[in-house]
Amino acid sequence: MVRWIISILVNALILIVVAGFFKDSFYLSGIPAAILASFILSIVNLLVKPILILLTLPVTILTLGLFLFVINGISLWITQAVMGDSFNISSFSTAILASVVISLLHLLIQKGILEPMQKKK
């Protein structure tokens, strides 16, 4: 449970950074909206993403896994549709680019901060 809450807070921070990076095309109204978007995104990733991966498995294999960025973009797109005006992505291509940046930032935080902290315990 604690790991899930930490993951939501880390993802909220990443969403805020991405909103600052894509100023005109990726809008997030504030910190509470980022936390709510992170929560909704985790639910979408839990429920919808496995179904999308299963349905697009041949394409994912043909693209050597790069289609997973499109699936992550779809997850972001669904999240912004649920959130309404407090979270807005201007285009689907922005959602895909944002998913790439989110994945890279998540990897850096996971490998550079969270894993070394867990090894110290």
C-alpha positions as CSV (number, residue, x, y, z in Angstrom):
1,M,0.0,0.0,0.0
2,V,2.8,2.4,0.9
3,R,4.6,1.6,-2.4
4,W,1.4,2.4,-4.3
5,I,1.0,5.8,-2.6
6,I,4.7,6.6,-3.3
7,S,4.2,5.6,-6.9
8,I,1.2,7.8,-7.2
9,L,3.1,10.8,-5.7
10,V,6.1,10.1,-8.0
11,N,3.9,9.9,-11.0
12,A,2.1,13.2,-10.0
13,L,5.5,14.9,-9.8
14,I,6.4,13.5,-13.2
15,L,3.1,14.8,-14.6
16,I,3.9,18.2,-13.3
17,V,7.4,18.2,-14.9
18,V,5.9,17.0,-18.2
19,A,3.3,19.8,-18.0
20,G,6.1,22.3,-17.6
21,F,8.0,20.7,-20.5
22,F,5.0,20.8,-22.9
23,K,3.7,24.1,-21.8
24,D,1.2,24.8,-24.6
25,S,0.0,21.3,-25.4
26,F,-0.1,19.5,-22.0
27,Y,-2.1,21.4,-19.3
28,L,-2.5,20.4,-15.7
29,S,-4.3,22.8,-13.4
30,G,-2.3,22.2,-10.2
31,I,-0.9,19.7,-7.7
32,P,-4.3,18.3,-6.6
33,A,-5.2,17.7,-10.3
34,A,-1.8,16.0,-10.8
35,I,-2.4,13.7,-7.8
36,L,-5.9,12.8,-9.1
37,A,-4.6,12.3,-12.7
38,S,-1.9,10.0,-11.3
39,F,-4.5,8.0,-9.4
40,I,-6.8,7.7,-12.4
41,L,-3.8,6.8,-14.6
42,S,-2.8,4.0,-12.2
43,I,-6.4,2.7,-12.3
44,V,-6.4,2.9,-16.2
45,N,-3.0,1.1,-16.2
46,L,-4.4,-1.6,-13.9
47,L,-7.7,-2.2,-15.8
48,V,-7.4,-1.1,-19.4
49,K,-3.7,-1.4,-20.3
50,P,-3.5,-5.2,-20.0
51,I,-6.4,-5.5,-22.4
52,L,-4.9,-3.1,-24.9
53,I,-1.5,-5.0,-24.7
54,L,-3.3,-8.3,-25.3
55,L,-5.3,-6.9,-28.2
56,T,-2.3,-5.3,-29.9
57,L,0.3,-8.0,-29.1
58,P,1.1,-8.8,-32.8
59,V,1.8,-5.1,-33.5
60,T,3.8,-4.8,-30.3
61,I,6.0,-7.8,-31.3
62,L,6.5,-6.4,-34.9
63,T,7.6,-3.1,-33.5
64,L,9.9,-4.7,-30.9
65,G,7.8,-3.2,-28.1
66,L,7.8,0.4,-29.4
67,F,4.0,0.2,-29.7
68,L,3.8,0.2,-25.9
69,F,4.5,4.0,-26.1
70,V,1.3,4.3,-28.2
71,I,-0.6,2.2,-25.5
72,N,0.8,4.5,-22.8
73,G,-0.4,7.5,-24.9
74,I,-3.8,5.9,-25.1
75,S,-3.8,5.5,-21.3
76,L,-2.9,9.2,-20.9
77,W,-5.6,10.1,-23.4
78,I,-8.2,8.2,-21.4
79,T,-7.0,9.8,-18.2
80,Q,-7.4,13.3,-19.7
81,A,-10.9,12.4,-20.9
82,V,-11.9,11.3,-17.4
83,M,-10.4,14.4,-15.8
84,G,-12.1,17.0,-17.8
85,D,-10.8,20.6,-17.9
86,S,-8.2,20.2,-15.1
87,F,-6.1,17.9,-17.3
88,N,-5.9,18.5,-21.0
89,I,-3.6,17.2,-23.8
90,S,-4.0,19.0,-27.1
91,S,-3.3,16.1,-29.5
92,F,-2.7,12.4,-29.5
93,S,0.8,12.9,-30.8
94,T,1.5,15.0,-27.7
95,A,0.1,12.2,-25.5
96,I,2.6,9.7,-27.2
97,L,5.5,12.1,-26.8
98,A,4.5,12.8,-23.2
99,S,4.3,9.0,-22.6
100,V,7.9,8.7,-23.8
101,V,9.1,11.4,-21.5
102,I,7.1,10.0,-18.6
103,S,8.6,6.6,-19.2
104,L,12.1,8.0,-19.3
105,L,11.6,10.1,-16.1
106,H,10.0,7.2,-14.3
107,L,13.0,5.0,-15.3
108,L,15.5,7.6,-14.0
109,I,13.7,8.0,-10.7
110,Q,13.2,4.3,-10.2
111,K,16.8,3.4,-11.0
112,G,18.5,6.4,-9.5
113,I,16.5,7.2,-6.4
114,L,14.0,4.5,-5.3
115,E,16.1,1.3,-5.9
116,P,19.2,2.7,-4.0
117,M,17.0,3.7,-1.1
118,Q,15.4,0.3,-1.0
119,K,18.8,-1.4,-1.0
120,K,19.9,0.6,2.1
121,K,17.1,-1.0,4.2
